[in-house]
Amino acid sequence: MAEVDDDSQEKTEDPSQRRLEKAAEDGEVLSSKEMFVFATMAMGIAMIYALSSFIPAQMGHWSVFFQFGSLDKMDTQILTRLGHGLWVFIVVSAIIGAPMLIAVLATQGAIGGGIGFASKLLMFKGNRINPLSGLKRMFSMHALVELSKAIAKVCLLGVAFVGVIWIYLPTLLHLTEASLLGALDEIFWAVMAALAASLIVLAAIAGLDLAYSWHTHMQKLRMSRQDIKDEHKQTEGSPEVKSRIRRLQMEASRRASEQFAAIEDVAGATAVITNPTHFAVALKYVPGETRAPIILAMGGGAMAERIISKAQEHDVTVFRSPLLARALYFSGEIGQEITDGVYTAVAAVLAYIFRLDRGETPEEPLVEIPGELQFDEHGNTLGKEK
């Protein structure tokens, strides 16, 4: 039996959608550092290539930073040039950095399912400054894998860079024979070739790292069968509660159907007891034919108003008694005799109505309801007699 329990706790099931959403709320999303490196590198190379045609034209403007006037104003000129140079550096950094930042965010949005902010990651956790936890992370399998990836990346990038330099070596050896602009052009294309080769290597590494990151991410979020059951209970409710809700819904639907179907029977009622508008109960009693009064129809709200309207159409007496109307509504069933507890009250009301029908003017009866049959409009027992 213990083996079965242990097996049931093994995290062998793929994470549910709710588990993935909760992990994202906690900041546990799919991420790949190598994909970020690749995206940044690709955008950087694209920006360098796009700006390469503007660099020669700007060389003349940049040369002004190195031109100075008289020696007595050298200090002031140097500060001015440094200020202008710093401003140019900030502008150029923004022009190049903004697209690279966008590339990183777009990459995370593509592989991680969106960009979000998890405030829980900013909360203080003692294990972050715990030396033992730090040592465990340093010598963990994850750290070993990261070290292996770093070594492999350096080796592959080194091979790619050396290979490109080897191809361009004959050209680079003859740069002294070329003009300054020609030499700069050859160096530029050699550097671009080296960067392109590095980008291809980074693309391969990023693809492998993304696959590995996805695998470890899904492994970390795996669930046991008990986890799935618990989550289902939290989101859908326990089977017992769902069954009870379903039963109550079916009973409410059946009750509403019965009330609607019984509206036409109000025409044959002896009297209608009302709340006056929240509840209405139509009763029928024929001395010598029925043993006790029978509930022909009843309803609350709009249904009560329809019952009263139907009674008025057919000259059925409507008697206002909130306590009696609620007692009949919450203790009786359509088509059934009234409960024993309301016999006396109903008898007094019917006797009053029969005397009215004979043309008499009797006093309105004082209706007394047992405490256990006194209800408020929600069906809760009031527990006192009136």
N, C-alpha and C positions, 0 to 999 in steps of 0.2 A: 504493500500500500504506500509505503514511504517512497519507493521508487517511482510510483505513478505520480505522486505529488511533486517529486523533484523534476520529473520529465515535464510536468505541466508548467513548471516555472522557467524552463529553458526558453530563452528568447529566440524562437525559431520562426516567428511570423513577421511578415513585412509590415512596416509601420502604416497605420491608418492615416487617412487624410487629416483627422483631428490631431493625431500625434505629430504630424508634420507641421500643422499650423501652430500648435503649442510650442514646438521646438523653435519655430521662426520667431514667436513672441519672446522667447528666452534668448534670442540671438544665435541659436544653433542652426545656421543655414549652410548650404553647400557653398564651399569657397575653395579657390585654387590660387595659391600665390604665384605659381608659374604662369597661369593664365594672365594674371595682372602684369607680370614682367613682360610677357609676349605682347600684350595690348599696348603697354607703355612704349616698348621698343618699336613696335610697328607705327604707332602714331608719331613718335619722335623722328623716325626715318622719313616718314611722309612729310613732316613739317620741314625737315632739313632740305629735302628734295624740292619742296614747293618754294622755299625761300632762297634756294641756291641762285636763282636768276637775279635776285635783288641784291645779293651780297656785293658783287663787283661795283654796282652803281652806288652803293653806300660807302665804299671804301674811301672815296673822296671826302664825304661828309665826316667820316670817323677820323680822318687824318687831322682835322682841326683840333682834336683833343691833345695832339702832341705838338702843336705850334704855339710858341710863346713869344711875347714881345720883349720889352726891355727887362734887364735883370732886376731892377729895383722894384718891379711889380710882379716878380716871379711867384711869391707866396700867394698873393691874391689870385693870380691866374691859375695856379695849381688847384686851389680850393674850388674855383669856379668850374674848372675842367672836371674835377672829381665829382662835383654836384651834378653836372650835366651827364657825365658818364654813368653815375648811379641811376639817374632817371631813365636813361636809355636801357640800362641793364634790367631795370624793373619792368619796363614796357615789353622788351624782348622776352623776358621770362614769362610774363603774363600771356603773350601771344603764343608761346610754345607750351607753357604749362597748362593753360586752360583746356586745349584739346586733349592733352594727355590725361588730365583729371576726368574729363568727359568719357574718354576711352575706358578708364578704370571703372567708373560708375556703370557704364553701359555693359561692360563685361560681367560685373557682379549681378546686374539686373537680368542678364541673359542666362547665366548659369545658376544663380541663386533664387530665381523666381521673383525678383523684385528687390528694391532698395528700401530698407527700413531702419528704424532706430530702436534698439532694445535698451531701455533704461536699467534693466537688471544687471547688465554688464558693468555698469558704473558703480554698483553697490560694493561695499567693502566685504572682502572674504579673507578670513584668516589664513587659509591655505596658500594664498598668493605670496605671503611673506614668510611662510613656514619653511625653514631650511631643509627639513626632511622631505617635504613635498617637492621642493625645488630639485633636490638630488634625484628623487624618483623620476621626475620629468626629464632630467638630463640623461639618465641611463635607461629610459623606457624604450620600447620598441618603436614608438613614434619618432623619438629623437634619433634613433639609429637609422630609420628610413630617411629622415630629413638629411642626415649627414651623408648617407649614400647618394641621395639625389644631388646634393651640392657638389660632391666630388665628381660624379658623372657629368654634371652640367659643365663644370670647369674644364674637364678633359675634352668633352665634345666641342665646346666653344674654342678651346685652344687648337684643336685639330682643324676646325673650320677656318679659323683666323690664319693659321700657318699655311694652310692649303691655298688660300686666296693670295697671301703675300708671295708664296712660291710661284704662283701663276704670273703675278705682276712684277716679280723680281727683275726680269730683263728690262722692263720699261723703267722701273725705279732706279736701276743702276745707271741709266743714261739721262737722268733728269738734269745733270749739270750741263748737258749739251743743249737743253731747251731754254726758251725764254722763261721769265718769271711767271707770266700768266699761263704759259703752256705747262710748266712744271706744277703749278697750283691746280690746274685742271686735271692732270694725270693723278696727282695725289688725291684729289676729291673723288674721282671715280674709283680709285683703289680702295679708299675708305668706304665708299658706298657699297662696293662689292663685298668687302669684309663684313659690313653691317648686314647686308642682305643674306650672306651665308649664315651669319649668327642668328638672323631672324628665322631662317628655315630650321636650324637646330632647336631654337627656342619653341617653335611651333610644334615640333615633334615631342619635345619634353613637356610642353603644356598639355598636349593631348593625353599623354600617358599620366601626367599628374592629375588631370581632371577625372580620368577613369578611376584612378586609385582613390582620389578624394571622395568621389561618389560612392565607391564601394565601402570605404570606412565610415562615411556619413550614414549610409543606410544600415550598416552593421551596428553602429552606435544607437540608432533609433529603433532597432528591432524590438518586438514585443513578445511577451509570453501569451499563452492562451488565456491565462487569468487576467492579464492586463487588458486584453480585448474585451473580455466579459465585463470587467469593471468599467471600462470606458463606455461600453454599450449601455450599462445601467445608468451611468451619469448623464448620457445624452438622451437616451430613449426612455429611461425609467425601468424599474424592475418589472419582470413579467407579472408579478402579483398586482402591482399598482396599475399597470397597463390594463390587466384583465378587469380590475375593479372599475377603472374609468370607462372602459368599453361597456361594461354591464350597466353602469349608471346612465351612459349615453343612450343605450338601447331602451332602458326603462323610461327615460325622459321622452324619447321619440315615440314609444308605444303609448305613453300617457297623453302626449300631445295629439296623436292620431285619434285616440278614443274620444278626447274632448271635442275635437273638431267634428267627428262623426256624430256625436250626441247632440249637436246644436239643434237639429230638427226635432228632437224629442221634447224640447222645451215647450212646444205648443201644447203638449198634453200634461204639463206639470200642474200640481196643485198650488205650489208657491215657489218663489225664488228668494233665497236668503242671501243678502249681499253685505259687503264690507264698508262702504257701499260700492266702490268701483274696483278695488284691488282684487276682490274675490267674489264669485257668485256661484251658488249651488242650487240647482233646480230639483225639487222634491215632488214625489207623487205619492199620495195616500188616498185610497178609496176604502172607506169603512166597509167591512164585510168581504172585500175582495183581496186586499193586501194585508198580510200579518203585521207589517211595520212599514214606515215610510221608506221609499226606495229613492236612491240618487239617480236621476235621469241624466243630468249633465252638470259639469262644473269646470271652472277655469279661472285663471288669474290674468290681470292686465287686460290686454285687448280681447282675449277670449271671454273674460267676465263682462266686458261692455257688450259683446255680441249676444251673450245670454240674456242680459237685461233688456237689450233692444228687442230680442225675439219675444221675450215675455210680455213686453208692452204691446207688441203687435197683436198678440193673441189674448190680451186682457188677463194675463196671469198676474196675481198679486205679488208685488215685490216688497219684501220685508227687510228693513235695515237692522242688522245685528252683527257688528264686527266680530265679537267673540264666537258666536255661534257659527258664522260663516267660515271662520278660520278653523274651528273645531271640526266641522263637517268636511272641509277641504283636505285637511291634513290627516284625518283619521278614516275617511271613507274611500270607497271605490265606485266608479260608475257602474250602474247595473246591480249594485249590492245594497242590502238594507243598511240603515244607519247603525252605528255602534251603540251598545247599551248605555254608555255614559251620557249620551245626548238625548236619550228618549224623553226625559221629563221636559227639557227645554223645547224640543221640537213639538211635543204634544201641546205645550202651552201656546206656542206660536200658531200651530194649525187650528187649535180651538178658537183662537182670536180671529184667524182668517175666515173660518166657517161662519162665525157670528157676523163678520163684516159682510159676507156673501148673503146672509139672511136679512140684511138691512139694518142690523143693530149697530150701536155705537159703543162698543166695549172699550175699557181702558187697555192701553198697550201693556202686554205682560212684561214682568220683570224676569229676564232670562238669566238663569244661573247655570254656570258650566263648571264641572269638576276641575280642580287644579291641574290634574295630569292631562287635561284636554284643552287647556288654555295655551294658545300659541301666538307668537308675534308673526309679522308678515313674512319672516324667513323660515318659519316652521320650528323655531326654538320654543321650548316649553316655558311659560311664564311662572307656573307653579303656585298660583293663588286664585281664590274663587272670587267671582264678582256676580 
